[in-house]
Amino acid sequence: YNKRPRKKFIGARTEEYLPAQYLEDWRQKVERIGNINYPQEAKGRFYGKLTVYIEINSEGEMLRSEVTRSSGQKVLDEAALRILRLAAQGGFGRFPPQLKAQTDVLAFARVWSFTQGDVMSDKAAK
């Protein structure tokens, strides 16, 4: 039981500085990669919101990702997972020592919007 990783779920309104800063850095990276790799087959055709659940370990490796609330458009749901895999290449950066002292895994949900301007934006799930 003691060998289980310590998992910390970060909610939408976290006021803790360390996980909030790490997630902001993560958001910026994923949003940048998401906009560069916006799904071609969706441009000008499909728009929507979806919720993804992600787990990242202290080494910055993505352990888990899944769409927990579909956009209703398979192309967008698949694009979200593809964008996460692309962003995860090379990792998301190790946890700062103070955050690593608190937890081994960060778990969180995010709402992604694929908009009519063919832009992907990311918000904390509420």
N, C-alpha and C positions, 0 to 999 in steps of 0.2 A: 504494500500500500504506500509506503514511503517513497518508492521509486517512481510513482506516477508524476508526470510533469504538473507543475503548478500552472493552472490556466486562469487567466483573468479576462472576463468578458467586459468589453468597453462599450458602454451605452452611448447614445447620441449626445447626451449632455454631460459628458465627463468633464469634471473640473480639475482633474489631476493633470498637472503640467506635463510630466514625462510621457505618459501614453498619448496624451493629446498632441504633443509635438511630434512624436513618432508617426502617428496617424496622419497628421497634416503633411509631413514629408512623403508618406506613402501615397496620399491622395494626389499630391502634385505630380508624382511620377506616373501613376496609373492614368490620370487625366491626360497628361501629355502624350503618353503612348496610345491611349484610347482615341485621341483626336487624330494622331498620325495614322492610325490603323482603323479609322472609322469604316464599318463594313460597306464595301462598294455596292453590294446588292441592295442595301437599305437606302442609300443616298437618294433623296428626293421621293422616296416611296414609303418607308416605314419609320414610325416614330413611337416612342413609348417609354415607360418607366418600368424598372425591375429592381428586385432586391437580391443582393448577393451576400452570402455569409462566407467569411474568410478566417482562417487560422494561420498565424505566422509564429515560428519559433524564435528563440532568442538569437539564433544565428542569421535571422532574416530570411529563412526558407519558408515558402508557402507550404503548409501541411495539408490544407483542405480549402476547397472553394466549391460553392454550389449556388445555383439560382434557387432561392427560397420562395420568391414570388415572381412569377413569369410576367413578361411584358405583354403576353398574348401573341407575340411575334417570334417564332422559332429562330429566325435569322438574328434578331437582337439578343436573345438569350444565349445563343451559341457564340455570338460576337463578344459578349461580356466575358465568357469563360476563356475565349481565345486571347482577349486583351489581358486578362489576368495572367495567363501562362506567359505571354510575351513580356509583361512587366516583371514577372518573377525570375526571368533568366538573369543570372548573376546575383540574384537575391535582392532583398529590400533594405539591406543594411542591418548590421548587428544592433541589438538593443544597447543603449547606453548602460554603463555599469550599474547606475542607480535603478534603472528599470529592470535589468536582469536580476538584481537582488530581490525584486518584488515578485517576478513571475517568469515562467519558462515559455509560456505561450500566450499571445494576445489573440482573442477571439472577438470579432465584431461583425456587424451587418452594415451595409451601405446601400443607399438607393441611387441607382444610376438612371439618368435621363438621356435618351437619344432624341435630340430635338430637331425641329424643322430646319434649323440652320445647319444641319449635318454636323452637329457638335455633341460630344459626350460630356456630361457634367456629373459630378459625384457629390452626394450629400449624405450625411449621417442618417441612418434609418431611425425613424421616430416611432 
